[in-house]
């Protein structure tokens, strides 16, 4: 025969396991220090400016010119 289990306890145990998984995922996503966030933002800006600096301009006759 199978073991008899208390459904209320099992439900609470499963909810606890699921909550622990969610908490772990949140720690990975949002659990960064201020310095880590600042470093990441600075790196993103550096890469963006590097990419913008390498864009080719189409010249004065192109439709992408800033001054009409």
VOVOGU-695083 format. One record per residue (C-alpha): residue number from 1; chain; x, y, z. Coordinates in Angstrom, 3 decimals. Each point is the difference from the previous one (the first is absolute). Layout:
BEGIN
ATOM   i ch       c1       c2       c3
ATOM NUM  A        X        Y        Z
...
END
This chain:
BEGIN
ATOM   i ch       c1       c2       c3
ATOM   1  A    0.000    0.000    0.000
ATOM   2  A    1.012    3.589   -0.466
ATOM   3  A    0.838    2.483    2.722
ATOM   4  A   -2.712    2.252    1.331
ATOM   5  A    0.883    3.685   -0.292
ATOM   6  A   -1.582    3.110    1.415
ATOM   7  A   -1.145    2.007   -3.030
ATOM   8  A    0.182    3.338    1.818
ATOM   9  A    3.644   -0.599    0.966
ATOM  10  A    0.886   -1.181   -3.491
ATOM  11  A   -1.634    3.077   -1.530
ATOM  12  A    1.971    2.267    2.339
ATOM  13  A    3.230   -1.878   -0.735
ATOM  14  A   -0.480    0.351   -3.761
ATOM  15  A   -0.824    3.698    0.362
ATOM  16  A    3.159    0.478    2.050
ATOM  17  A    2.108   -1.706   -2.668
ATOM  18  A   -1.560    2.164   -2.730
ATOM  19  A    0.488    3.180    2.049
ATOM  20  A    3.652   -0.917    0.527
ATOM  21  A    0.478   -0.351   -3.778
ATOM  22  A   -1.599    3.388   -0.629
ATOM  23  A    2.109    1.606    2.714
ATOM  24  A    3.168   -1.475   -1.476
ATOM  25  A   -0.892    1.317   -3.465
ATOM  26  A   -0.703    3.466    1.435
ATOM  27  A    3.325    0.003    1.827
ATOM  28  A    1.756   -0.742   -3.258
ATOM  29  A   -1.881    2.722   -1.892
ATOM  30  A   -0.176    2.796    2.533
ATOM  31  A    2.541   -0.880    2.673
ATOM  32  A    2.863    2.148   -1.256
ATOM  33  A    1.966    2.587    1.882
ATOM  34  A   -0.078    3.664   -0.904
ATOM  35  A    3.530   -0.257   -1.363
ATOM  36  A   -0.930   -2.922   -2.242
ATOM  37  A   -2.969    1.932   -1.397
ATOM  38  A    2.146    3.081   -0.595
ATOM  39  A    2.715   -2.046   -1.707
ATOM  40  A   -2.538   -1.700   -2.253
ATOM  41  A   -1.593    3.328   -0.978
ATOM  42  A    3.392    1.529   -0.755
ATOM  43  A    0.915   -2.984   -2.174
ATOM  44  A   -3.295    0.260   -1.905
ATOM  45  A    0.581    3.714   -0.633
ATOM  46  A    3.583   -0.641   -1.109
ATOM  47  A   -1.126   -2.633   -2.482
ATOM  48  A   -2.807    2.244   -1.269
ATOM  49  A    2.352    2.929   -0.564
ATOM  50  A    2.505   -2.311   -1.694
ATOM  51  A   -2.732   -1.257   -2.316
ATOM  52  A   -1.290    3.521   -0.720
ATOM  53  A    3.520    1.143   -0.813
ATOM  54  A    0.329   -2.667   -2.669
ATOM  55  A   -3.213    0.843   -1.867
ATOM  56  A    0.461    1.030   -3.591
ATOM  57  A   -1.479    3.305   -1.052
ATOM  58  A   -1.628    0.239   -3.394
ATOM  59  A    1.294    3.520   -0.683
ATOM  60  A   -1.861    3.257   -0.744
ATOM  61  A   -2.055   -1.449   -2.871
ATOM  62  A   -1.309   -2.929    2.056
ATOM  63  A   -3.488   -0.148    1.445
ATOM  64  A    1.411   -0.724    3.487
ATOM  65  A    1.628    3.420    0.428
ATOM  66  A   -0.898    1.870    3.160
ATOM  67  A   -0.220    3.457   -1.601
ATOM  68  A   -2.680    0.212   -2.735
END
